[in-house]
């Protein structure tokens, strides 16, 4: 559903709806949704531009096997200060045990 709203495929294009659907899928550990959510935050498309959140979702997607997200995570990380990067890493480590399938 997120992709459909993001691209306007069979439904009106709506980034807020895309974000909502990606978020639901990403919270369930679906790497493609995590990567797409990371992209939205990295570009500020439909959500506030936030490289920290982008890196968070890209990192999780990369761990789930999304090779594009692995490349994107390096780009997002380059936009962060060392303390910001450490905060994202801490948040990512805390997320994983709570969301195992």
C-alpha positions in Angstrom: 0.0 0.0 0.0 2.9 2.4 0.8 4.3 2.1 -2.7 0.9 2.6 -4.2 0.3 5.8 -2.4 3.9 6.9 -2.9 3.7 6.4 -6.6 0.0 7.2 -7.1 -0.6 3.7 -8.5 -4.3 3.0 -8.6 -4.8 5.6 -5.8 -4.2 9.3 -5.6 -0.5 10.1 -4.8 -0.4 10.8 -1.1 3.0 10.9 0.8 1.3 11.1 4.2 -0.5 7.8 3.4 2.6 6.3 2.0 4.5 7.2 5.2 1.7 5.6 7.3 1.7 2.4 5.3 5.5 2.2 5.2 5.7 2.8 8.9 3.3 -0.1 9.7 5.2 -2.5 7.5 8.6 -1.2 8.7 7.7 -1.8 12.3 7.0 -5.4 11.4 10.5 -5.8 10.1 9.9 -5.6 6.3 13.2 -4.5 4.8 11.7 -3.0 1.6 9.4 -0.8 3.7 12.2 0.2 5.9 14.3 1.2 2.9 11.5 3.2 1.4 10.9 5.0 4.7 14.6 5.8 4.9 14.4 7.3 1.5 11.4 9.5 2.4 13.4 10.8 5.4 16.6 11.2 3.4 14.8 13.3 0.8 12.2 15.0 3.0 9.5 13.6 0.7 6.2 13.7 2.6 8.1 13.9 6.0 10.5 16.3 7.5 14.1 15.9 6.2 15.9 13.9 8.9 19.1 12.1 8.1 19.1 10.4 11.6 15.8 8.8 10.9 16.8 7.9 7.4 20.0 6.2 8.7 17.9 4.4 11.3 15.6 2.9 8.7 18.3 2.3 6.1 20.4 0.4 8.7 17.5 -1.9 9.6 16.7 -2.4 5.9 20.3 -3.2 5.2 20.4 -5.8 8.0 17.3 -7.3 6.3 19.2 -7.8 3.1 18.4 -4.6 1.2 21.6 -3.7 -0.7 20.4 -0.3 -1.8 19.7 0.6 1.8 23.3 -0.4 2.7 24.6 2.1 0.2 22.1 4.8 1.3 23.0 4.3 5.0 26.6 5.3 4.2 25.3 8.5 2.5 23.0 9.4 5.3 25.7 8.7 8.0 28.0 11.1 6.2 25.4 13.9 6.9 25.5 13.3 10.7 27.9 14.5 13.4 29.6 11.9 15.6 27.1 12.4 18.5 24.1 12.2 16.1 25.6 9.0 14.6 26.1 7.5 18.1 22.5 8.3 19.0 21.1 6.6 15.9 23.3 3.5 16.5 22.0 3.3 20.1 18.4 3.7 18.9 18.9 0.9 16.3 20.4 -1.5 18.8 17.4 -0.8 21.1 14.9 -1.4 18.3 16.1 -4.8 17.2 15.3 -6.9 20.3 11.8 -5.5 20.6 10.9 -6.2 17.0 12.1 -9.7 16.3 9.8 -12.0 14.4 
